[in-house]
Amino acid sequence: MTELILQALYSGLLQGGSYALIALGLALVFGAMKMINLAHGELVLLSAYIAYTVEAKLGWNPILAIPCALVVVCLASVAVYFIVGRIKQDREINSLILTYGIGVMLTNLMLLIWKADVRSTSSSWMQEAFIIGPLYSMRSEVLFFGVSLLMIVGLWLWLSRSWYGRAVRAVSSNRDAAKLMGINPALTELVAFIVAGILAAVAGVALFSYGVISPSYGSVLTIKAFIITVLAGIGSIPGVLLGALLLGVAEALTVTLASSALQELAGMGLFLLVLFVMPSGLFGAKRRRG
């Protein structure tokens, strides 16, 4: 039983790394524009399907799909920004409805192109076992966990040290004051969407490399990202990482000790528990970084 629990903890931590990448994109857009992009999960899934196409049609390793996924997903993210950016009144609620509609359109587009069949990688290199003592995982899980950590650190450094990163934080804090400081809020928001697209593209390839995908999975990813963002406390990158790891571990323990049917319920239970005990999230306003 001890080894079983250790394996569940290990698997949950690896899963949490990919969850963090997905949630960071959503959190970044919410911080910059004060809106929840309900099409974010579909953008992640679009990247996963691009990885599937590259593997199925060209016979390449899914990792080689990252450049193509970056271009397509970032262009899609920019298109979403220009559509949402036209909203001038009641931006929060109207953008919520609009991005939900965009998500539905993307889901149906993926259904038309790739059908409703469940897809997974057939790459033996990605599926090969990676063993650390009594703990087992796929090589792709460990690889993309490391990639996730590197991208999280890179995003934190970008937000804290680069000009555009500080501009995103300024717009998030006070849009009007940022204008007085010579910052172009529209350009800054566009940059935030592009960075979110980069995170979504890598997360989608990671998702395909170790899991299964279907067109209906996009909304599930958006919900997970939203849960993690709220758990973290808005504006906290360390909080997003911790929230994602907790969600991954909670789901893995639930599947191991109870039933896979309760996996999604475990995430919602954790969400409600943290909100009840810590309404500002794991890293509330007093501990925000970036």
VMD Tcl script that draws the C-alpha trace (Angstrom):
set ca {
  {0.00 0.00 0.00}
  {2.87 2.39 0.81}
  {4.44 1.88 -2.60}
  {1.04 2.39 -4.23}
  {0.57 5.72 -2.47}
  {4.11 6.83 -3.32}
  {3.47 5.98 -6.97}
  {0.23 7.99 -6.89}
  {2.03 10.98 -5.36}
  {4.76 10.77 -7.99}
  {2.29 10.49 -10.87}
  {0.23 13.36 -9.46}
  {3.25 15.66 -9.25}
  {4.18 14.92 -12.86}
  {0.60 15.59 -13.98}
  {0.54 18.80 -11.97}
  {3.44 20.19 -13.99}
  {1.37 20.14 -17.18}
  {-1.65 21.52 -15.33}
  {0.52 24.46 -14.24}
  {1.40 25.31 -17.84}
  {-2.28 25.30 -18.82}
  {-3.32 27.41 -15.83}
  {-0.54 29.98 -16.25}
  {-1.85 30.98 -19.67}
  {-5.33 31.51 -18.27}
  {-4.00 33.37 -15.22}
  {-1.83 35.66 -17.33}
  {-4.72 36.76 -19.54}
  {-6.97 37.23 -16.52}
  {-4.33 39.34 -14.82}
  {-3.74 41.55 -17.87}
  {-7.33 42.00 -19.06}
  {-9.46 41.02 -16.06}
  {-11.25 38.41 -18.15}
  {-11.46 34.63 -18.14}
  {-10.69 33.18 -21.56}
  {-13.08 30.22 -21.71}
  {-11.53 29.18 -25.02}
  {-8.11 28.59 -23.44}
  {-8.62 24.85 -22.98}
  {-9.60 24.53 -26.65}
  {-6.36 26.28 -27.65}
  {-4.40 23.74 -25.59}
  {-6.34 20.93 -27.26}
  {-5.70 22.43 -30.70}
  {-1.97 22.15 -30.01}
  {-2.43 18.52 -28.95}
  {-4.19 17.74 -32.25}
  {-1.40 19.40 -34.21}
  {1.05 17.08 -32.42}
  {-1.17 14.13 -33.33}
  {-1.26 15.21 -37.00}
  {2.52 15.62 -37.18}
  {2.99 12.14 -35.70}
  {0.25 10.42 -37.75}
  {0.95 12.04 -41.13}
  {4.72 12.55 -41.00}
  {5.75 9.84 -38.54}
  {7.72 12.34 -36.46}
  {8.16 12.49 -32.70}
  {5.41 14.73 -31.19}
  {8.07 17.03 -29.73}
  {8.91 18.13 -33.28}
  {5.37 19.51 -33.57}
  {6.11 22.29 -31.06}
  {7.24 24.91 -33.66}
  {4.12 24.34 -35.78}
  {1.90 24.32 -32.69}
  {3.45 27.59 -31.52}
  {2.63 29.33 -34.80}
  {-0.94 28.03 -35.11}
  {-1.94 28.45 -31.45}
  {-0.37 31.91 -31.14}
  {-2.20 33.06 -34.29}
  {-5.44 31.65 -32.89}
  {-4.75 33.38 -29.58}
  {-4.14 36.69 -31.36}
  {-7.41 36.24 -33.27}
  {-9.26 35.69 -29.98}
  {-7.66 38.85 -28.60}
  {-8.75 41.02 -31.54}
  {-12.30 39.68 -31.28}
  {-12.50 40.21 -27.53}
  {-10.67 43.55 -27.73}
  {-13.63 45.03 -29.62}
  {-15.75 44.80 -26.46}
  {-15.97 48.24 -24.84}
  {-18.80 47.87 -22.31}
  {-19.25 45.30 -19.54}
  {-16.01 43.73 -20.67}
  {-15.86 41.00 -18.02}
  {-19.26 39.38 -18.56}
  {-19.39 39.97 -22.33}
  {-15.91 38.53 -22.87}
  {-16.90 35.51 -20.79}
  {-19.86 34.81 -23.09}
  {-17.87 35.56 -26.24}
  {-14.90 33.31 -25.38}
  {-17.31 30.52 -24.44}
  {-18.79 30.80 -27.93}
  {-15.31 30.79 -29.48}
  {-14.52 27.65 -27.48}
  {-17.63 25.92 -28.84}
  {-16.65 26.89 -32.38}
  {-13.12 25.53 -31.91}
  {-14.51 22.28 -30.50}
  {-16.75 21.81 -33.52}
  {-13.88 22.70 -35.87}
  {-11.76 19.97 -34.27}
  {-14.67 17.56 -34.59}
  {-14.90 18.32 -38.31}
  {-11.18 17.92 -38.93}
  {-10.18 15.10 -36.56}
  {-13.56 13.46 -35.76}
  {-14.64 12.36 -32.29}
  {-12.23 9.42 -31.95}
  {-9.94 9.31 -28.93}
  {-6.30 9.85 -29.94}
  {-3.01 9.05 -28.21}
  {0.63 8.91 -29.15}
  {2.15 5.78 -30.63}
  {5.74 6.94 -30.13}
  {7.66 4.21 -28.33}
  {10.29 6.74 -27.31}
  {7.70 8.89 -25.49}
  {6.00 5.89 -23.88}
  {9.18 4.17 -22.73}
  {9.32 3.54 -18.97}
  {11.36 5.88 -16.80}
  {12.19 4.22 -13.49}
  {13.41 5.89 -10.31}
  {13.70 3.23 -7.61}
  {10.18 1.89 -7.03}
  {8.56 4.72 -9.02}
  {7.47 4.33 -12.64}
  {6.45 6.86 -15.27}
  {6.64 7.44 -18.99}
  {9.66 9.27 -20.34}
  {7.39 11.98 -21.75}
  {5.94 12.72 -18.31}
  {9.34 13.39 -16.77}
  {10.53 15.32 -19.82}
  {7.60 17.70 -19.89}
  {7.59 18.11 -16.11}
  {11.09 19.50 -16.47}
  {10.00 21.68 -19.40}
  {7.08 22.98 -17.32}
  {9.36 24.01 -14.47}
  {11.73 25.78 -16.86}
  {8.88 27.68 -18.53}
  {7.38 28.67 -15.18}
  {10.73 30.07 -14.03}
  {11.14 31.79 -17.40}
  {7.69 33.39 -17.12}
  {8.41 34.58 -13.58}
  {11.69 36.17 -14.72}
  {9.97 37.73 -17.75}
  {7.23 39.29 -15.60}
  {9.65 40.56 -12.96}
  {12.60 41.76 -15.08}
  {11.57 42.52 -18.67}
  {9.94 45.78 -19.79}
  {6.88 44.07 -21.28}
  {6.57 41.84 -18.23}
  {6.48 44.87 -15.94}
  {4.04 46.50 -18.38}
  {1.68 43.52 -18.04}
  {1.83 43.85 -14.27}
  {1.21 47.60 -14.49}
  {-1.82 47.20 -16.77}
  {-3.13 44.47 -14.50}
  {-2.78 46.72 -11.47}
  {-4.17 49.97 -12.92}
  {-4.88 50.39 -16.63}
  {-5.33 54.17 -16.50}
  {-2.19 54.74 -14.45}
  {-0.25 52.54 -16.89}
  {-1.33 54.85 -19.73}
  {0.07 57.85 -17.85}
  {3.41 56.03 -17.62}
  {3.59 55.69 -21.42}
  {2.42 52.07 -21.62}
  {0.14 51.04 -24.49}
  {-2.47 48.81 -22.78}
  {-3.74 47.28 -26.05}
  {-0.24 46.22 -27.13}
  {0.51 44.91 -23.64}
  {-2.66 42.83 -23.65}
  {-1.74 41.45 -27.08}
  {1.66 40.41 -25.74}
  {-0.05 38.68 -22.79}
  {-2.26 36.73 -25.20}
  {0.76 35.69 -27.29}
  {2.64 34.47 -24.21}
  {-0.48 32.59 -23.09}
  {-0.58 31.01 -26.56}
  {3.04 29.88 -26.20}
  {2.24 28.24 -22.88}
  {-0.88 26.61 -24.34}
  {1.06 25.26 -27.33}
  {3.69 23.53 -25.19}
  {1.05 22.26 -22.76}
  {-0.95 20.74 -25.62}
  {2.02 18.82 -27.01}
  {2.76 17.61 -23.48}
  {-0.85 16.51 -23.07}
  {-0.75 14.43 -26.25}
  {2.64 12.90 -25.43}
  {1.41 11.04 -22.33}
  {-2.39 11.10 -22.37}
  {-5.46 10.71 -24.56}
  {-7.32 13.53 -26.30}
  {-10.77 14.07 -27.77}
  {-12.53 17.25 -28.99}
  {-14.72 17.45 -25.88}
  {-11.71 17.60 -23.55}
  {-11.10 21.32 -24.07}
  {-13.77 22.48 -21.63}
  {-12.39 20.11 -18.97}
  {-8.95 21.70 -19.36}
  {-10.44 25.19 -18.99}
  {-12.20 24.18 -15.77}
  {-8.99 22.70 -14.34}
  {-7.06 25.85 -15.24}
  {-9.72 28.03 -13.62}
  {-9.66 25.93 -10.44}
  {-5.87 26.22 -10.22}
  {-5.95 29.98 -10.87}
  {-8.42 30.54 -8.05}
  {-6.54 28.17 -5.73}
  {-3.34 30.11 -6.36}
  {-4.70 33.56 -5.66}
  {-4.81 35.86 -8.67}
  {-1.36 37.06 -9.70}
  {0.75 34.38 -8.03}
  {3.01 32.23 -10.21}
  {4.32 30.13 -7.28}
  {0.70 29.71 -6.22}
  {-0.26 28.42 -9.69}
  {2.52 25.83 -9.52}
  {1.55 24.73 -6.01}
  {-2.16 24.65 -6.87}
  {-1.47 22.58 -9.99}
  {0.66 20.10 -8.06}
  {-2.02 19.78 -5.37}
  {-4.70 19.18 -7.98}
  {-2.58 16.56 -9.74}
  {-1.83 14.75 -6.47}
  {-5.47 14.91 -5.33}
  {-6.67 13.38 -8.61}
  {-3.99 10.67 -8.58}
  {-4.73 9.66 -4.98}
  {-8.46 9.58 -5.71}
  {-7.97 7.30 -8.72}
  {-5.61 5.02 -6.74}
  {-7.50 4.80 -3.46}
  {-11.10 5.21 -4.62}
  {-12.30 5.31 -8.24}
  {-11.44 7.05 -11.49}
  {-15.08 8.14 -11.66}
  {-14.40 10.45 -8.69}
  {-11.34 12.12 -10.23}
  {-13.09 15.34 -11.27}
  {-15.00 15.46 -7.99}
  {-11.71 15.40 -6.07}
  {-10.56 18.53 -7.89}
  {-13.78 20.39 -7.09}
  {-13.59 19.23 -3.47}
  {-10.06 20.61 -3.15}
  {-11.21 23.83 -4.80}
  {-14.05 24.34 -2.31}
  {-11.89 23.38 0.68}
  {-9.16 25.90 -0.11}
  {-11.70 28.65 -0.81}
  {-13.40 27.94 2.52}
  {-10.17 28.00 4.55}
  {-8.21 30.58 2.48}
  {-10.60 32.77 0.45}
  {-7.70 34.69 -1.14}
  {-6.09 31.49 -2.39}
  {-2.92 29.70 -1.34}
  {-0.84 32.81 -2.07}
  {-3.18 35.68 -1.30}
  {-2.76 39.36 -2.08}
  {-0.09 39.87 0.59}
  {2.18 37.23 -0.97}
  {1.78 37.88 -4.67}
  {4.84 37.76 -6.88}
  {4.63 38.89 -10.50}
}
mol new
graphics top color blue
foreach p $ca { graphics top sphere $p radius 0.5 }
foreach p [lrange $ca 0 end-1] q [lrange $ca 1 end] { graphics top cylinder $p $q radius 0.2 }
display resetview
